[in-house]
Amino acid sequence: MGATINDIAREAGVSIATVSRVVNSNTAVNEATRQKVQQAMESLNYSPSIIARGLKLKSMKNIAIIVSSFKNTHHMRIAHVINSHFSKLDYDVVMYETGLSPESLSKSMKRIIEKKMDGAIFIGSSFQILLEKSKETKKFISSIPIVIANGWVEGTYGIFVDEYNGMKAAVNHMVSINRRKLLYLKGTDSISSDYKLSGFMDGCKEQGLETFSYIRSEKDVETTRKLFIDNKNIVDMYDGIICDEDNYALVAIKILRELDKRIPEDIAVIGCNNSEFSSFASPGITTVDNKAEKQGMYCAIILDEILSGDEKLEKKILQTLESEIIVRDSTVLS
C-alpha cells in the first residue's frame, strides 16, 4: 500500500492541511515548509491522487479526442496537432475510436462524462450526424464543452472547411489543362463527402462540361480494380479523375497503370487531403488541401480558450477554412 497524506504529514512534522496546500500549489505555505513536505513526499514515494486534486481544483486537466477510426490518417493528423497543444499545457489527452455506430458513440460519451473530462473534440463531419442520432447527445453536450472539426451541431463549437469550393477549384484546374471529360470517385458517405461531390458536379456544370459523372469507390485495390475492369469504358471515356481522398487517387493511379494508361498524359488525377503520401507518390498527386493541421490548431485554440475562461465564445461555427489546390505531377503535362 502506498503512502498516504497522513504519512507525509507525520514525516514532515506538519498538519494534513499543510500537505494538502503543497499538493494543490497553494501559495499560503512558506518556502521552508514547502520543501520539507516535498522532501517527505519524495522519501515516501508519494503520488498525489489526480482525482482528488481534480475535485479540489474543479478540473481534471484532461480532454477527449474522438475519431471514427484510428486508420483514418487525415483525422489522425488533426488529432496529432490537438494532442501536441494540450500536452504542452500538461493535460492528459485520451483518444476514443467509435466507428460510425450511435451506440458505440454513446458508450464513449458516457465514459467521458464519468471521468469528468474537461472537454472533447470530435474529428470529422460524420459526427455531425452521429451526435444528432445519439440518445445521450443532449446530456453530453450540456455537460462539457465540445468542439467539432469540420462540423457543427447545436450547443457545440465548430470548425468548417470549404471543401465544396475546393472541389470546384479541382474541376477548374482540370479544365485549365484541357481535361473536359471528368469522373469523380466518391467514397464513404458523410457530410464532407457530399459537399465535395456537390462541388464537383456544380463545377462541371459551370464550366459547361458535357461528359462528367461519379461512381462509388473503395480505398482498397481489389474493389477499385474490379470497378474499372467491370466498366471498361471508364478508362476510355474520361480524361480526368477527381477523388474525394488521396488514397482513392493512389489506388486509381495503380489500376490505371495496370490498364496501360499514362498519368497524366492519358488521364490526369486529383486527390484530396494533401496527405504525406500524395507528395511521395510517383507521380506526385495533385490534391485539394483541406488544411488538416490548421483544423487541429483552431480546435485546440478554441477549446483552450473555453477552458481557460479568458473569453466567452458563442456556440456556433467559429472558423471557416478555405481549401486550395496543390499542383503535382499527376496533372502536369510535359
N, C-alpha and C positions, 0 to 999 in steps of 0.2 A: 504494500500500500504506500502511495506517495505521501510526501509531507503535506501538511495542511497549513492553513493560515495561522492556526493556533501554535503549531510547531515553530513557525517563523517568528511569531511574536515572542515566544518563550526564548528562542535562540538569540534574538536581537535585544531582548530586555525592554520591549516596548508594548504598547497596547495593540489589540487586534485592529482597532480603528486606525491606528497609525500605519499599520501594514497595508490596510485597505487603501489609504490615501496614496501610499507609494505605488501600489499596483495600478491605481487609476490615474496616476500622474497628477495628483492634486498638489498645487503649489504651496499649500499650507503646512509644509514639512520642511524643517531646516536641513541644510545640505549634509551635516554630520549624521543626523538621524537617518536620512535617506540612504546614505552609504552603508550604515550599519544594517539596515533592512535588506538592501541589495546583496550585501556580503552573506547574510544569513540565507537568503534565497538561493544563492549560488552554492553555498556549502551543503544545503539540504536538497539541491537539485529540484527546486520548487518551480512548477509551471502553473501560472495563474489560470483559473478557469475562464476560457474565452467566453463561454455562455454567460457566466456570472458578470464578467466585465461588460459584455454587451448589454445586459439588462440594466446595469448601472449607468452606462453612457447612452442608453436608448439607441444603440447602433451595434449591429453585429459585424460591421466592416466586411460584409460580403455581398456579392451580387451574382446573379444568374445570367448566363448566356444560353439561349435556347435555339437550336438548329433542328431542321428536319432530318438531316443526315450528316454524319461526320465525313462521308465520302464526297460531299459537295465542296470541291476545292475553292470555289468562288466564295462561298459563305465562310469557309474556314479562314480565308484571307481577311475578311471583315472581322471575324472573331479574334484573330491574332492582334489586330490593332487595338481592339477594345481591351483585351487581356493585358497588353503592354501598358496601356494608360493606367488602368486601375491597380496593377501590380506595383507600379511606381508610387502609388498613393497608399500602399500597404493594405490593400483589400484582398481578400480571398475571392477568387473567381471560380465558380462552379459551372460546368457546361452540362447541358441536358440534350439528349438526342430523342426526339419524339416521333419521328416518322410523320406520316400525314393522317394519323388517326386522332380524332377528337378525344377518344377515351385515353389514349396514351398521353396526350397533351394535358388532360385533366389530372392524371396521376402526377405528372411532373409539377403542375401548378400547386397541387396540394402539398407536395414536399417542400416547395419553395416557401409557402406560407407557414408551414410547420417549423421550418428552420429560421423563421423571422428574418429573411433576407431583406436587405435594404432596397433593392431594385432589381429590375430584369430588363434584358434587351433581347428581343426576338429578331432573328435574321432571316429575311426572305418574305416575299409578298404572299406566300402560301398561308402564312399565319394570319393574314387579314381575314381570310375565310374561316380558318380553323378556330380563331378566337371568338368569332361570332356564332359558331356552331356549338361550342363547348358550354355545358350547363354551369360550369364553375366560373365562367368568364367574368360575370358582373362582380362576384365576390372577390375574385382575384384582382381585377383592375382597381377596385376601390381599396385594396389592402396595401399595395405598394406602387411606386411609380414605374411605368413601363414605357420603353422606347422601342419602336419598330423600325428596322432597317428596310427601306423600300416598301412601306405600307403604313396604314393607319386605321384604327377603329376608335369609336367614340370613347373618351376617357383616357386615351394614351397620347404620347408624343411621337411624331412621325418624321422620318426622312424619306424623301421621294426622289427617284431617279427617272429622268425623262427619256425612257427607252423608246417611246413612240417616235419622237423626232430623231432619235439615234438611228432607228431603222430606216426612216425616210432619208436620212443622210447616206445610209449604206446604198439605198436604191440610186440616189443621185450620183454617188461615186461610180456605180456600175455603168450608168448611162454616160458618164464623162469619159469612160474608156470604151464606149460604143458597144456595151453589152445591154441588149434590149429584150432578151428572152430569159426571164428570171424565174427561178424556182426557190421556194422557201422551205427549209426543213424545220418543222415545229416539233418540240419535244414535249415534256411533261406539262399538263395543264396547270396553269397558275395565272394570277392576275398579271404578273410581269410578262409571262409568255404571250398572253392575249394582247397586251399593249404592243408588244414587239410585232406580232402578226398584223395588227391593225395599222401600224406604221408602215410596214412593208406594202400592204395592199393599197393604202391611200397614196403612198409614194409612187407606186406603179401607175395608178390612175392619173395622178397629177402630171406625170411625165408622158402620159399618152401612150403607154406601152400596150401592145395588143396581145402579147404572149407572156402571161405570168400566172402562177398558181402556187399552191402549197400542199405539202403532204406531211403526215405524221411520221416521225422517225424515232429511232432509239440511239443511245450513245454507243452501243456495242457494235462491233464489226460485223458479226454474222447477220444480225437483223437488218442492218443497212445494206449489206451485200445482197441479201435476198430481195429487199425492196427494189434495188436498182436492177437486178437481174430479171425479176418478175415483171418489171416495167421497163423493158429495154429501150423504149422510145425516150425515156428520161434523158439519157446521156446524149441523144442526138437532137432532142427538141430544144434544149436550153443551152445558153452560152454563159450563164452566170448562176451561181447558187449562193444564197444567203442563209446562214444557220443561226438559230437563236442561242447557241452556246458554242464556244471554241472547240469543245471535244466532239461535237457533231461535225464541225468543219474538218477536224483532223481525220475522223473516220471517213467522211465523204471523199477527202483527197486520196486516202489509201485505196478506196474502192475504185475511184475514177482512174487511178494509175493502173490498177489491175485490168481495167477495161480499155487500156491503151489510150487514155485521154491525157493530154498535156495540160498542166496547170502553170500559168493562166492562159496559154495560147488557145486551147480549145474551150476550156471552161474556167472562168475566174471564180474564186471562192472567198467569201467573207464570213467570219465568225462573230462571236460576241462574248465579252467579259474581260478581254485583254489579259488572259491568263499567261503565266510564265511560259508554258509550252507553245503558246501561239508565236512567240518570238524565237524559240529554239527549234521549232519545226522546220522541215525543209520541203517545200519553200516556207518562209515565214508567212504566217496567216494574217492578212488584213482583218482588223477586228473593230467592233464597236466597244469602246472603253466606257463602261458604266461605273467607273470610279469606286472600286471596292474599298481601297484604303481610305478615301475621303468619307465613304459611308460609315466605316468604323470610327473614324476620327470624330465626326459630328455626333454619332450616337453616344460615344464616350463623353464628349464635352457636355452634351445636353444632360445626361444622367448625372454627371459630376456636379453641374450647376444646381440641379434639383436637390441632390443630397447635401450639398454644402449650404443650401438655403440662401445663397447670395442673390438669387434672382427668382422672381415669381414668373414662371413660364406658362403660357397658355397651352392647353391641351389640344393641339392641332398639328398639321404638318408644318414643321418649323424650318425645314431646309429643303430646297429643290436643287438637285444637281443635274447639270447638263451632260449628256453623253457626247463623245466625239469619236471620229474615225481615226484609227491608227493604220496608216498605209504600209503594207509589207509586200513581199514578192508574189503572194497569191493573186494579186490584181495588178501587178506592174508588168506591162508589156514592153518587150525589148524593141 
